[in-house]
Amino acid sequence: MDLVKHDLFQDLAKTQCADPFGCLGCHPDPVTQEPTLYVWQPEAESIVVLGLDHDQILMCLTPSELNGLFVAPWPDDISSQHYRLKVQYRDGNHHTLVDPYQFADSSFKDPEHHTANLFKSQGAIHRSAYIHDKLSIQGTRFAVYAPAARSVSVVGDFNGWDGRVHPMSSNGDGIWRLFIPDVNHGARYKFEIRAHDGQLLPHRTDPYAQQIEQFPSFASITCFDRHHVWSDSDWCQRSVENLYERPMSIYEVHLGSWRRKQGNQALSYLELKDQLVPYVKSMGYTHVELLPITEYPFDGSWGYQPVGLYAVTSRFGHPEDFKALVDAFHQAGIGVIMDWVPAHFPADSHGLANFDGSKQYEYPDPKKGWHPEWNSLIYDFGKDHVVNYLISNAVYWLEEFHIDGLRVDAVASMLYLDYAREEGEWIPNQDGGNHNYEAIAFLRKLNETIYLNHPRCFTVAEESTAFPGVSKPTFMNGLGFGFKWNMGWMNDTLDYMQRDAIYRQYHQGDLSFSMVYAFDEQFVLPISHDEVVHGKCSMIDKMPGDAWQKFANLRAFSAYMYCHPGKKLNFMGNEFAQGQEWSHERSLDWHLLDIAYHKAQQDLTKDLNQLYQQQTSLHCDHSADGFEWISHDDSQNSILAFVRRTKGSSQHLLVIINFTPTPHTHYRIGVPETGQYQVLLNTDDANYQGSQFTQQSTYSTDPIAHHGRANSIEVQVPPLSGLIFTWRQD
């Protein structure tokens, strides 16, 4: 038989072989039917076959007519058909290796392909090929989903990035597989894919890679080192809590710019463990939220254009180092939330775009599959393998890295087919509407999977529209998220705070309107990174007035935020009135803490966090039982007054916020109970660089009806201030 004419061998030479196991390894000779060894080494000059566990020469292979193919009959006196190859290359080098094509893929058992554990069977998995009880071969089993590909090869440092050397095979399920012996932890690799039309595509990063190099290679890296030993068992095994009745104060962090060291270098995960964790603990935050730490090619995307959802960004260290950071947070009693981006992905040539020469991950039609606002591609939520890929990824972070919560980015862009599109630029759903039914089904399945299997974990939606039931359970026809960002509160409040105090009297409704819908969803009040970048100014620069008024405004706002129903989220730097707009390219301005105003704002933030944790009246964030207006219509004085209540108790706090620089010496407030009202916190206190306006520490109620209540107190209200009182019975 003329081997050159054999189709599979021809495909090997053209790097388009889809069935390497059909022609390589031991096969019957087509004429004699005797066992014959076929070895493919395109750069070899000669090959000697050795025993797998000894150096005895079993045979010498003969070059065939096809350059790179070596052949020899298998000796009759050798029963085991397992072997090593001693290869002499044409460049003078030699190497001894274990031929991967002696190990059929059927010898490796995959876990069942549930949506929650695909990461255990796809990508690069460390495996052993067992020869007998005393001998096994260590290596890496590669698997990648590319159903439209004509052929797929593994390329890497271990084969000179030569796509001819390690062609993969597929059994018809769309997944290409190959076990390569002696490829261990830390090996660089990618997939070389030939499209169905014969086009050789740019090398692709492994969609399931757990580590990826930075520019320019973007190489996937095998990641089998599991040296971190978790020490957070107390945290992970704690009783399942009702998070809606617990304080949640979140410190949002971009790891690369929180603090920098000499040379403007970012801190590593291990350095952050030693510096960030104790800082967050000392400030009294209950949770930390990390901007996306999944791998991304462009620094300026802050992680929101990820290529590598399964990889911890290598900018700051290795995956095991990131585990150590999460572990340290947990040991400090701090939950870890990570921003997660399932809405879209960039079109970088090494990523998922047109992955196997077809639209495997994105919607084919750009009217549905291209995001015009972010110049990125949109996942096709109608494909099972895409939904499974994303849900498996969510579970991966919860299980492998002990993440406590996922803040899901850009949910609104997923829900609406016409998001950021003009008329004629989008495709209606089957009912002619603008809801993306496939994305809605995905989000419900995602939340059901997480809450069923990980009851201590939670999800948060960044969703900016009035879509109903975002944080309602799926059995109530909701999306199933645990929480939703309250973007309406954020926009209205910041609009109000940026106005000069003299004009605020005309916009009192900007503050009071939030209580109309405050309990429609389980809200988080976010002052995030998006509000202090791209010309929006830092929080302190949003505030009107001279220097004193700016800081007084910020202090009053802080008290209002912490007392308003809803969990709290503040971006790093806001806690000490960061001066410049945030930039991912530099550190926060920590030197500002040498200035009394900035240090006072940090002290106030710490005190508010402690008060929030200690006062149960502030914990009932998601029920009208925990809130009661005293006065929301005193627009002339721009004063708000309300009560926060402890669930099932008469215990309560009285809150008064003055949003003007005008103090009031005799301001009467109706109160719910008779007794004494003691000042717990006054943002105008001298400790916070306030005006030191005369203030009593305790007020006794008078039997004078006011604000529809039988009793009242007459208080001194400082300028631009927040007052929080606790009630005591006589």
Secondary structure as GFF3:
##gff-version 3
##sequence-region A 1 730
A	DSSP	three_ten_helix	3	5	.	.	.	ID=ss1
A	DSSP	alpha_helix	7	13	.	.	.	ID=ss2
A	DSSP	three_ten_helix	20	22	.	.	.	ID=ss3
A	DSSP	beta_strand	25	28	.	.	.	ID=ss4
A	DSSP	beta_strand	35	40	.	.	.	ID=ss5
A	DSSP	beta_strand	44	51	.	.	.	ID=ss6
A	DSSP	beta_strand	57	60	.	.	.	ID=ss7
A	DSSP	beta_strand	62	63	.	.	.	ID=ss8
A	DSSP	beta_strand	69	73	.	.	.	ID=ss9
A	DSSP	beta_strand	83	89	.	.	.	ID=ss10
A	DSSP	beta_strand	94	97	.	.	.	ID=ss11
A	DSSP	three_ten_helix	100	102	.	.	.	ID=ss12
A	DSSP	three_ten_helix	105	107	.	.	.	ID=ss13
A	DSSP	three_ten_helix	118	120	.	.	.	ID=ss14
A	DSSP	beta_strand	123	132	.	.	.	ID=ss15
A	DSSP	beta_strand	135	145	.	.	.	ID=ss16
A	DSSP	beta_strand	149	156	.	.	.	ID=ss17
A	DSSP	three_ten_helix	157	159	.	.	.	ID=ss18
A	DSSP	beta_strand	169	170	.	.	.	ID=ss19
A	DSSP	beta_strand	175	181	.	.	.	ID=ss20
A	DSSP	beta_strand	188	195	.	.	.	ID=ss21
A	DSSP	beta_strand	220	221	.	.	.	ID=ss22
A	DSSP	alpha_helix	233	236	.	.	.	ID=ss23
A	DSSP	three_ten_helix	243	245	.	.	.	ID=ss24
A	DSSP	beta_strand	249	253	.	.	.	ID=ss25
A	DSSP	beta_strand	260	261	.	.	.	ID=ss26
A	DSSP	three_ten_helix	262	264	.	.	.	ID=ss27
A	DSSP	beta_strand	265	266	.	.	.	ID=ss28
A	DSSP	alpha_helix	269	283	.	.	.	ID=ss29
A	DSSP	beta_strand	287	290	.	.	.	ID=ss30
A	DSSP	three_ten_helix	299	301	.	.	.	ID=ss31
A	DSSP	three_ten_helix	314	316	.	.	.	ID=ss32
A	DSSP	alpha_helix	319	331	.	.	.	ID=ss33
A	DSSP	beta_strand	335	340	.	.	.	ID=ss34
A	DSSP	beta_strand	344	345	.	.	.	ID=ss35
A	DSSP	alpha_helix	366	369	.	.	.	ID=ss36
A	DSSP	beta_strand	370	371	.	.	.	ID=ss37
A	DSSP	beta_strand	376	378	.	.	.	ID=ss38
A	DSSP	alpha_helix	384	400	.	.	.	ID=ss39
A	DSSP	beta_strand	405	408	.	.	.	ID=ss40
A	DSSP	alpha_helix	411	415	.	.	.	ID=ss41
A	DSSP	alpha_helix	437	453	.	.	.	ID=ss42
A	DSSP	beta_strand	458	461	.	.	.	ID=ss43
A	DSSP	three_ten_helix	474	476	.	.	.	ID=ss44
A	DSSP	beta_strand	483	485	.	.	.	ID=ss45
A	DSSP	alpha_helix	487	497	.	.	.	ID=ss46
A	DSSP	three_ten_helix	501	507	.	.	.	ID=ss47
A	DSSP	alpha_helix	509	512	.	.	.	ID=ss48
A	DSSP	alpha_helix	514	517	.	.	.	ID=ss49
A	DSSP	beta_strand	523	527	.	.	.	ID=ss50
A	DSSP	three_ten_helix	529	532	.	.	.	ID=ss51
A	DSSP	alpha_helix	539	542	.	.	.	ID=ss52
A	DSSP	alpha_helix	547	563	.	.	.	ID=ss53
A	DSSP	beta_strand	567	571	.	.	.	ID=ss54
A	DSSP	three_ten_helix	574	576	.	.	.	ID=ss55
A	DSSP	three_ten_helix	590	594	.	.	.	ID=ss56
A	DSSP	alpha_helix	596	614	.	.	.	ID=ss57
A	DSSP	three_ten_helix	616	618	.	.	.	ID=ss58
A	DSSP	three_ten_helix	624	626	.	.	.	ID=ss59
A	DSSP	beta_strand	627	634	.	.	.	ID=ss60
A	DSSP	beta_strand	639	645	.	.	.	ID=ss61
A	DSSP	beta_strand	652	658	.	.	.	ID=ss62
A	DSSP	beta_strand	664	671	.	.	.	ID=ss63
A	DSSP	beta_strand	676	682	.	.	.	ID=ss64
A	DSSP	three_ten_helix	686	688	.	.	.	ID=ss65
A	DSSP	beta_strand	698	700	.	.	.	ID=ss66
A	DSSP	beta_strand	711	717	.	.	.	ID=ss67
A	DSSP	beta_strand	721	728	.	.	.	ID=ss68
###
